Amino acid sequence: MGVLGWIVAVLMVILGLREWLLRRVGPPPSTESLAMRVYPVGDAHVLERDGGERPRATVVCMHGFLENPLYFTEHYADPDVQFLGICSADYHLPLDQPDMQPAPWASAPTAPLGSIEYDAAVLVQALEHLAKSPVIRVHGHSRGGAVTLEAAAMRPDLFQSVEVLLEAAVLPGGRPRQVMPAFVVWLLPFLIPLWRKQPINARNKAVWGPLDDPRKVRLIESYPFNPRRVSTIIANLRHMHRWMQRRGTAIYAQVDRGTALVPEKDRVLDPETMRASARQAGGRLRVVDLPGCSHFVVADQPQSLPPLRSEQS
């Protein structure tokens, strides 16, 4: 075999290995034992803690890129609050022995897997069919903020009188702090297995903010494990960046009221473009700057989140 033949053979092996790494299901994250029902919706899941016969409030939570619904569970742990957590499409369930339930109301979204629209369609179904309380908050963190806004655009009727909380959110016209070069995205099938060996390391430590909370550390360490496939990670990235570039701020017209939390020391998203975008909502969104806070407000400054209303308040 000539030199050219060897080069072609090596390239074929590399491409074949990349395709295998791209599509294979990776190892799951560590799980928690939480008493929750789990409803499959297409390739996503809805986690529910019902909050009793008459919960004082319902929170619908959409996690960010690479995260999972456990990001919110400790903050919304009150037994009289109904918790509905969306687990993104093609992500591992973070629960030990999940209580899987049939969902006759569920229909698989038609949007592409890994897109913001796919998860938004799941959120809409959870809000329409599972929410019990007339007092509802939809809380989206990071990419989950874009999912929340897209869900409101899909079904504005469901978001009337709903409080929206956009925490360090992906917003129309927003930007990441650093754009991942195309060649790095191509290499992700080879890089993600390496990242799993040391999720928090010298190269990314500054992104996470304070790391003195053991629970926050555990959640961050789950990031390279939460998506089931690297192909889903890449799809999330591409759809998220496209959404920020193409979605106009007119989408805020579908928000009845809410709050946008903008952390000063966000090392994931650019605070200036986040703030400028949120202000386009006018009186629909209260924009709150958080000095000294990282991208992870629930973990670092939970007191900054607006108090959850009840039916009596």
N, C-alpha and C positions, 0 to 999 in steps of 0.2 A: 504493500500500500504506500502510495506516495505521500509527500508532506501535505498536499492539499486534502487527500483522503483522510489523513489523521486529524487534520483541523476540523473537517466536516464531522467526523465521528465524535470528536470531543464536544463540538457544539451541540450535536444531537443529544448526547448524554446530558449535558448541562440543561438543555431545554426540556428534556424529558423529566429530569429530576425536579426542575422548577415547577413543571405542571403537576407533578405528584405532590410536592410540598404545598402547592397552591390549593389543591382540592381536598387533601386528606383532612379528616377530623382530628384536631389536636387534643391534648389532655385537658380535662376540665379544671376549673379553679377549686380551691378549698370551699366547702359548703358550710352552711349554718342550719341548725335545727330550729325552724320557725313554724308555728302552726298557721299555715296558709293553704288556701285552695289554689290550684293552678289550672287555668283554662288555656288550652292550645288555640291559637288563632293563626291559621296558616303556619308559617315557620317561626312565629313569635309566640309569646306566652303572656298571660295576664295573671299576676299574683294578687290574691285577695285575703286580707284579714278583715272580717266583716264588721267589727266594732259594735256588735250587739244588734238587737231588734231595731233600735232607733238611734243610730250614731249621731253625735252632735255635729259632726262634719265629715265630709268625704274628701280625701286627697287622692288625686291621680298623679302619679309621679313617672316621669320619663327620664331615664339616666342618660349620661353622655357617651361619647365615643369611647369604646373599650371598657366602659363601666358595667355595672349591673344594678338591679334594684336595691341591693343591700346598702347602697350609698345613702338611702333615705330612711331605712327602717328604724334606726335608733332615734332619729329626730321626731318621727311620727309614731311613737310607741304607745301613746295613750290608748287604753283599752276601749274608750268610747269614740275613737276615730276610725272610720272605715278607711283602710289603706288599699289602694289599687296601684300596683307597680307593673309597668310595662317592661318586659324583658325583650330586648331588641331581637329582630329576626335573625335566625341562625347563630344565636348566642347560647352558651351553656346555661342551664338553670343552676342558680347558686344555692339551691336548697337540698338538704339531706332528706332523702325519702319524701319527695314532693307528693302532696295529696292531689293527684290528677283528677279533674272533673270534666265530664262532657260539657260542651258549650253549643247547644243546638242553635243559638243565635249567631254563632260565629261564621264568617265567610272569609276565605283567604283573599287578601288584597291582590289586586291586579297589577300594582306598581312593581317595578324591578326590585328583586331582593337586594337588600343593602341600602335602599334609597330612603330618604327622609319621608317620602310619600307613603312607603310601605308601613313604616312604624306609625305614621300619623293615622292611617286607616285602622290600625289596631287600637290606638288610643281612642278614636271616635267610638268604636264598638264597645270598649270598656265603659266609657262615659255614658253611652246610651243605654246599655243593658244591665250594668252592675251598680252604678251609683245609687245610694239609698237616701242620702241626706239632701235637703234643699240647699244646704250650705256646701259649696264645692270650691276647692282650690285645685288647679292644674299646675303642677310644679315641674318645670323642665330645667335640667342642668346642662350647660354646654350644648352639645348637639341636640339634647332633649328640648332646649328652648326653640330651636327651629322646628322640631317635630310638633311642639305645642302650637306654634303659630300656623303651621300647615294644617293641623287638625281643625283649628278655628276657621281657616279658610274653606275647608271641606264642608263643615257643618256649623255655620255661624249660629244656627238656631239653638244648638246644644250649649253654646258658650255665652248665651245671654244670662247675665247675673252671676257668671262664673268669675272667680278671682284667678288671675293668671300670675304666676311667679316665675320670672325668667332670671335664673341664677347663672352669672358668668356665661351668657347665652350666645350661641351662634345666631346671628341676626342678619337681615338683609343689608348688604353693603359692608358687612364686617370683614375682618381679615384675621388670619392666624398670625401669631408673632413671627413664625418662620414657616415658609412654604417648603414642603419636602420636595427636593429635586426629583425629576422623573426617573432618573437612573436608580435613586434610592428606593422609590416605590417599586420599581421592577425587581429590585433585590430583596424586597421584604420576605418572600418565601424562604430565603436563606438566613435572613436576619432575625426573624421572629423566634425561631428555635434557640438562637443565641441569647436573645433578650430574656427568654423564660428562665435561663440559668441564673440570671441576676437582674430581676426587674428594677430594683433601685440601685443605681451605680453612679460612678463619678461623672459620666457623660450627661445624665438626665436629672441628677439630684436637685439642681436649682429649680427645675420646673415645678416640683411638688410643694414648695413652701415648707412650713414647719413639719417636722417628722417626729414630734414628741408624743403623738397620740398613737398608741398601738393599733387601734382599730383602723385609723386612716392608713397606716403602713400596710396592714393586711389587705385592705381594699385596693391600694395601689399595686401591691404585689400580684393581685389577681388579673391585672389588665392584659398581659399578653396571653392569658388563658381563657378569658371570657368569650371572645368570638370562637366559634367552632372551626372556622376555616380562615386561612389567610386571604382567600379570595373575598371573603366578606369584609375583612379589614380594608382591603383596597377599594371595594365598592363603596363602603362608608365614606372613605376619604374623598373619592372622586365626586360622589353625589353631594357631599357636604360643601365642598369648595364651589361646585357648580351652582348650588342653591344660593350661597352667599352672593355670588356674582350676578345671578339672573333674577332672583326674587326681589321685587320692588317693595318699598316701604308702605305701599297702599295696603299691604296685608294687615297692618295694624288696625285698620278700620273694623276688622272682625273681632277685636278685643274689646270687651265691655269695660274692664278696669283691671288694674294689676300693678305690679312692681317689677322693675328691672334692676338687679343688683350688679354693680360694676366694680370689680375688685381692682384696686390700684396696682397691685403687684402680680397681676395675671401674667403668667409666662407661657400660656397656651394660646389665648386669643388677645388681640390688640384692644386695650381698654378704650382708646380714643375713638376708634371706628365703632366700637360697641356702644359707647355713650352717644355718639352722634346719630346713630341709627335709632336708638331707643327714644331719643328726643323727638323724632319725627312722628311718634304716636300722639304727641300733644298731651291733652289731659287724660288720655286713656291709660297712660303708664306713668307711675311715679318713678323717676330715675334716682337711684341712691348710690353715691360713690362710697366705697369702703376703703379707707386708707389702711395701708399695711397688710391688706388681705390678699391671699393667693387665689388661684382659680377655684379652690375648693372651699366655698363659703360655709357649707353645712358643717364641715370638719373644723375649720379654723375660727369662724366667727358666727356660731349658730344664733347668738343673741341678735344678730343683724337681720335675721329673717322676720318679716312681719308676723305678729301673733295670729294664730288661726282663730277665725271667728267661730262662734257657735250660733245655733238657730235663735238663741235668746238675746244675743248681743246686737 
